[in-house]
C-alpha cells in the first residue's frame, strides 16, 4: 500500500509577509536607540528569512544592517563559520532561521559568537515548533505551532523571497 504525503499550508505568501513585517517592527522596537544590527542567517532558508527581515528593517528604521551567513552542516554541527567575517565585539546580533525544532541548530549557531563579546544576541525564526531539547528561547517568532514528532515543517523559498510554509 502506498502512503500518500499530505501537505497542509500553515502560512501562505501573504501571511509570511505579515509575519516578517511584524517581526521587523518588534526588532526595531526592542533595539530602539541602537545604531547597528548584525543579522546572521543560518545557511539555507535562514539566510532567506534574514534577507527578508533586513529589507523590512531598512524600510522602517534607520538601523545600519549588516547581513552575514552562519555556515554549518546541520547533520554535522562541529564546524561553524561566518561569511563574511565581521567585527562582533559590542554588537547586537540576531541569529535567524526558518524553523526551530529542537533548538539544536540554533544552539550550535551560537558557537562563533561566544568568544567575540557581543553586546546582545537575539534569535528569530519564522516558525517555531514545541519540541525543545536545547536551552534556546526564540526572541522573535512568526508562528508558533504544536506538531507531532513525526510531522515536519517545510518553508518554501523562491530566490530571495518566501512562498509559504507547509506541514508534512
N, C-alpha and C positions, 0 to 999 in steps of 0.2 A: 504494500500500500504506500503510495506517495504522500508525503506530508506537504501541504501547501503552506508556503511562507505568507503570512498575512502582514500587512503594513498599515498602521494606523497613524494618521497625521496628528501630531501634537502641536506643531507650530507651522503655519503657512508663512509665505514670504512677508505678508503684511504684518502678521503678529511678530515675526522676527524683528522687523524694522522698529516696531513699537517698543519691544524689549530692549533693543540696542539704544534707542533714544532715551528710555527711562534710566538704563544703567549709566549712560554717559552723563545724564543730569545728576545722578547720585554721586558719581565720581567727582564731578566738578564741585558739587556742594560739599562733599567730605574733604576736599582738598582746596577749599577756598583760601586765598591768601598765599598759596604756593605759586611758584613761577614755572616749574618744570615737572614733568612726569616722564618716567620711562615705562613704556608699555611693552611687556615681554610676552610674546605669543609662543605657546608650545608648538613645536613643529607639527605640521598638518593643519587641521581645521582651527586649531588655537591661533595660528597666525592670521587666518582669515577673520576670525572674530576680533582679534586685536586690531587689525586694519580697520574694520567697521567702527569699532569704538573710537579709535584715534580720529577718523574722519568726522565722526559726530562731535567729538570734543572740540575739534578745530572750528566747527560751526558755532558752538555755544559758549566758548570760553577763550581766554587769552593765554591759556597754558601753553608753554613750549612742550611739544610732544616728540619724544624720541622712540621709535619703534625698533625693537630688537627681537631676534628669534632664539628661543631656547632649543638647542639641538639635542635630542635624546632619542634613543631607541626604546620604545615603550615595552618591548619584550625583554631587553637587557639594559637596565637603568643605571649601570655603574658610571658610564662616561657621559657627562652633561657639560655642554659648552654653550657659549653665547656668540651669536653672529649678528652684526659686527660686535667686537669687544667695545665696552663702554665704561666710562668712569661712573662708578656706582656709589662712591662714598657720599654720605649725607643726601642721597637722592630718594625720592619716593618711587617705588617700583610696584607695578601692578602686573601680576602673573595671570595670564589669560589662557583658557582652554575652552573647547566646545562643550564637553560633557564631563562632569565629575561623577565618577562611580564610587570607587573605594577610597579615593584620596591619594592613592599610591603615586600616580604620575605627578600630581601637584607637589607631593611631598619631596620627590626626587628632583623636581624642577627648582626647588629652593637651593640646592647644593651650590651653584656658582655664586650665589648672593651672600652666603653665610660669612665669608671672610672679608667682605667688602665694606662693612659698617654702613649699610643704608640707613636713611632716616626712618623709613617705614616701608613695610612690604604688605601689599593687599592682594587679594585674589578675586578673580572674576570668571564666571562660567555662564554660558548661555543656558544650559540645562544641568540641573543637579539632581542626582538620584539619592536615595536614602540608604546606602549600603556602606557607610564609612567603616574603614578598617585602620585608617591612619589619622592622626590628630590634625586634620586640616579643616578649617572653617572657611567657607566662601563669604567674602565681604559683599560681593555684588552678584546676584543671581537673577537670570532672566526668568526661568521657570523651574520650580522645584516639583518633582514628580515622584510618587511612590511606585516602584516597579517590583516585579519578582526578580530573583537572581537569574532566571532563565531568559528574561526579556532583555533586549538591547535597544539603545537609542542611537540612531544614525542622524547626523547633521549633514545635509547635502549642500555643497557649495557649487558655485558656478563662477570661475575666475576669482574675483575679489569680493564677491557677494555671497550671501547665504540664501538658498532657495527655500529651505524648510527643515523641519526635524520630524523624524518618524520613529515610532515604537515598533520593534520587530519582536 
